[in-house]
């Protein structure tokens, strides 16, 4: 059985201080965030569906604590932890849209630094100039993937939470010798600390669980021993501690008010009385049947709509899908003297095992490619590590890795999650007509289109209540997730309001809005006013008076 490398003690993140290559490395890492900030500007203003549905509104709701005052305006994501959305909202509310997007792209560009350092730690020492060039190339190609490019300057945050994930992996690899060889009392807390950043990210965004699982279990491959099991356990404690810090308060709020710490998800386990015991996680993209499961990387490489709502292309995951098991199988089956490695053996085992576990967890839990973007970012390094396991000569392995990386670079076609050009002055802009009696007004929302981002543009005294959403769908033929309990909460909130009511929804969906109103004993009146959503291509929404009996 392969053991850990107890003799590995010299871990460096950069070339030696006295070498000029160090200055080049520092210059590249210092310039990268600025370059990716510029890329965010060049790509155009973020106008994605999730931003318009909840990323903007949820931060506003948290900062002004509108929970209970509004009801479900951002649909199912109304129940998501809002903390990750707050920094961008605070910035974009006070500076021009381009400045906010540049700042977001700058933060996302910090991934380059961590990817560079991960590659530097993983690869064996060789020519300092060459190693800096290789690490920079791997980091750059990691940043510029088909899924990753589309995320720069956007509020999906999969390439923001990646910062904590990569930091955990880096902390673990940097202290691998101490964690696996030093007395347990000295190794325990460093292992906990290494897991903490990944846990914080999981608390901010729960789909990070697949990486937390992979990074934790990967330790068992790097150090398959009793000590490795203890280190993995301590790393897992760090993850749980991070989740408790970033999400514990919100889980307590959900449990107290809605009967489940993960409401509305996994209600088949938590049994909140507000929902039936069903699974509401994002599982519509999960493949079914062994053929689709086995061939999935090639299926979604050919048709990316299988793993999301936008088209893109990138062949790095399909390449890894063949290369990793082939390399491992050949390494284990061919005996004799092993060729000199390009990379540190412990790093190869850890990173490849962590990636494999992450992919399998992602495959069966979500199969949404955007959630896998951090793995896309690591993929160039993974290709080098996997190629290094092949039983070929040093130059053959390096040449194969180079060829595969060139293929990856040529395959990239980035996606587009919705951009607006030309840029607006502000991140969100709308034209709101004069409102009658706005201090006593309640606005209802219907349909499942995203427009909660407009709510901060209205006077703050107006409550918004969504009577139809992707969680409480009332339309005929809708999925069976509607629940009388949630609808009763909505009905009671409307009944308690004593002032005028109005309906806000896209103009082209007013007929559907009429059906939703009728189910609550309400009726739309005319004339309607027009609200212009400038972020979303100057689209028009209707704002109409509503009358009718309101019974709780």
Secondary structure, 3 states (H helix, E strand, C coil): CCCCCCCCCCCCCCCCCCCHHHHHHHHHHHHHHHHHHHHHHHHCEECCHHHHHHHHHHHHHHHCCCECCEECCCHHHHHCCCHHHHHHHHHHCCCCHHHHHHHHHHHHHCHHHHHHHHHHHHECCCCHHHHHHHHHHHHHHHHCCCCCHHHCCCCCCHHHHHHHHHHHHHHHHHCHHHHHHCCHHHHHHHHHHHHHHHHHHHHHCHHHHHHHHHHHHHHHHHCCCHHHHHHHHHHHHHHHHHHHHHHHHHHHHHHHHHCCCCCCCCHHHHCCCCCCCCCCCCCCCCCCCHHHHHCHHHHHHHCHHHHCCCCCECCHHHHHHHHHHHHHHHHHHCCCCCCCCCECHHHHHHHHHHHHHHHHHHHHHCCCHHHHHHHHHHHHHHHHHHHHCCCCCHHHHHHHHHHHHHHHHHHCECCCCCEECCCCCCCCCEECCCCCCCCCCEEEECCCCCCHHHHHHCCCCCEEEECCCCCCCCCCCCCCCCCHHHHHHHHHHHHHCCCCEEEEEEHHHHHHHHHHHHHCCCEEEEEEEEEEECCCCCEEEEEEEEECCCCC
